[in-house]
Amino acid sequence: MKENDLLKRTFDIGVACLKYLRKLEHNQENNLIRFQLGKSCTSVGANYEESQAGSSKADFTNKVKISLREARESNYWLRILK
């Protein structure tokens, strides 16, 4: 069976994002973004991981779509930080 590269990459980006968040200055605005981005960036991989055990094609598709939404949200928070 071929290795699913996307499983590894979504996990790796979640870890990298959490490490990045540790470096942010602690203030009210960053704390809000830290919370939101931490949830969304780890949710990308978590939902994609869950999609691999989908009970149906529709369940698989739904979980992948949730991962995409979480990735878009993460991108939003990263743009705000930039």
C-alpha positions as CSV (number, residue, x, y, z in Angstrom):
1,M,0.0,0.0,0.0
2,K,1.3,3.4,-0.9
3,E,2.0,5.9,1.9
4,N,-0.4,8.7,2.2
5,D,1.8,11.8,2.0
6,L,-1.0,14.1,2.9
7,L,-1.4,12.5,6.3
8,K,2.2,13.3,7.1
9,R,2.1,16.8,5.7
10,T,-1.1,17.8,7.5
11,F,0.4,16.4,10.8
12,D,3.7,18.2,10.1
13,I,2.0,21.6,9.4
14,G,0.0,21.3,12.6
15,V,3.2,20.7,14.7
16,A,5.1,23.5,12.9
17,C,2.2,25.9,13.5
18,L,2.1,25.1,17.2
19,K,5.9,25.6,17.5
20,Y,5.5,29.0,15.7
21,L,2.7,30.0,18.1
22,R,5.1,29.5,21.0
23,K,7.3,32.3,19.7
24,L,4.5,34.9,19.5
25,E,4.7,37.8,22.0
26,H,2.1,37.4,24.8
27,N,-0.5,40.1,24.5
28,Q,-4.3,40.1,24.3
29,E,-4.5,40.1,20.5
30,N,-1.9,37.4,20.0
31,N,-3.5,35.2,22.6
32,L,-6.8,35.3,20.7
33,I,-5.0,34.4,17.5
34,R,-2.9,31.8,19.2
35,F,-6.1,30.1,20.4
36,Q,-7.9,30.2,17.1
37,L,-4.9,29.3,14.9
38,G,-3.9,26.5,17.2
39,K,-7.3,25.0,16.9
40,S,-7.7,25.4,13.2
41,C,-4.1,24.3,12.2
42,T,-4.3,21.1,14.2
43,S,-7.9,20.4,13.0
44,V,-6.7,20.2,9.4
45,G,-4.7,17.0,10.1
46,A,-7.1,15.6,12.7
47,N,-10.0,15.7,10.3
48,Y,-8.0,14.4,7.4
49,E,-6.8,11.5,9.6
50,E,-10.4,10.8,10.6
51,S,-11.5,10.8,6.9
52,Q,-9.3,7.8,6.4
53,A,-11.7,5.7,8.4
54,G,-14.8,7.2,6.9
55,S,-17.8,4.9,7.1
56,S,-18.8,5.9,3.5
57,K,-17.6,7.9,0.6
58,A,-19.9,10.7,1.7
59,D,-18.4,10.6,5.2
60,F,-14.9,10.6,3.7
61,T,-15.7,13.6,1.5
62,N,-17.3,15.5,4.3
63,K,-14.2,15.1,6.5
64,V,-11.9,16.2,3.7
65,K,-14.1,19.3,3.2
66,I,-13.9,20.1,6.9
67,S,-10.1,19.8,6.6
68,L,-10.1,22.3,3.7
69,R,-12.2,24.8,5.7
70,E,-9.9,24.5,8.6
71,A,-6.9,25.1,6.3
72,R,-8.6,28.2,4.9
73,E,-9.2,29.4,8.4
74,S,-5.6,28.8,9.4
75,N,-4.5,30.8,6.3
76,Y,-6.8,33.7,7.5
77,W,-5.2,33.8,10.9
78,L,-1.7,33.6,9.4
79,R,-2.5,36.5,7.1
80,I,-3.6,38.6,10.1
81,L,-0.3,37.8,11.9
82,K,1.6,38.8,8.8
